[in-house]
Amino acid sequence: MDTYKPMSGVANIRQSPPIDVTVPYEALWVNGKVILITGGASGFGAAFVRHWALHGATVIVGDINVAKGDALCREINKEINGKNQVHFVHCDVTDWQSQVSLFKEAVKLSPHGGLDCVVANAGIAGDDALMEARNLNAAEPPPPNLNIMAVNCTAVLYTTNLAQYWLRKNPASSPSSVDVDPATHVRDRHLMLLGSMASLGPIAIQPQYCAAKHAVLGLFRSLRSTSMLHGIRVNLLCPYFIETPIVTPTARMVLAGGAMGKVEDVVDAATRFVADSRILGRALVVGPKMHVRQKDNGEWDLVTPGATGSIEAACFEPCADDWEDVEAFNRNLIKLLNLVQASRGWIGWAQDMVKSVLYGVGLGR
């Protein structure tokens, strides 16, 4: 990761180099981390929970489906020899107070009284009310059901807001940096957002889902540098159509004859983000395996099999270097924010250390 040289003007962005997916990481780096995940009772959310728990993480699962969530946590705890590392908490992510309760309970369940990672995973898809046929003889149309937007956008904003609060309070954690040793940087401050290929391009007949995932991309692009003022690293995962129940029957018929992504590849990409605390402000798309070649700026091109320098991979990075073209407002704002952080100097460092010690002994909660 140390071979990438950003162009002039980009040094102000607190961001790690583009990801080389051929570089190995160690899943055991999640050992000891406390992870809160929304929508973790099914789909690849459930696969995340199982994989991270098996590698030593404590995971708090927030989901509206009590039966599935409770059963999943009991099953995983049994798999790991009765260790009580996975906990279920009922949560309706569209309800602010329900999410507040989830975070408070997660902190209580945490072995060290804090959260190292928050994964905004909850999401739904389905027939979009914006596309429903209307009775044109009616005096006026009824309001559409905007639940897809509520779950995939508003709820993510709730999770992000709460993560920004609790991650900064994580006891004995230190600001994220490209220079840390991921094997020892257990007390992390990490927010992982779940976007989609719909974050990057349109999906027909799914306007709400597409709008919501576009919003998640915008959220990520704004947060990935400014959140570093609080030492929080923000990463984005953008799965393509993955073989899970969220893919509707209609979508499956349209995709017939084409390839879909595999859950294990999504889990691998997500675990790279969670485990490797040197990764700051990056995004990965996950889909079917394809032949790709990395460009000088870190982005990937689709190439023919056997092309020079190509690899077969299920994930690649989009928007690898979009800060090169950022407008003057953002560029100057980031410079100003970095100056504010630098001005705190040793005094700011000492204040943060005192807070960390107080939280570590339980006096700061």
Secondary structure, 3 states (H helix, E strand, C coil): CCCCCCCCCCCCCCCCCCCCCCCCCCHHHHCCCEEEEECCCCHHHHHHHHHHHHCCCEEEEEECCHHHHHHHHHHHHHHCCCCCCEEEEECCCCCHHHHHHHHHHHHHHCCCCCCCEEEECCCCCCCCHHHCCCCCCCCCCCCCCCHHHHHHHHHHHHHHHHHHHHHHCCCCCCCCCCCCCCCCCCCCCEEEEECCHHHCCCCCCCHHHHHHHHHHHHHHHHHHHHHHHHCCEEEEEEECCECCCCCCHHHHHHHCCCCCECHHHHHHHHHHHHHCCCCCCCEEEEEEEEEEEECCCCCEEECCCCCCCCEEEEEECCCCCHHHHCCHHHHHHHHHHHHHHHHHHHHHHHHHHHHHHHHHCCCCC
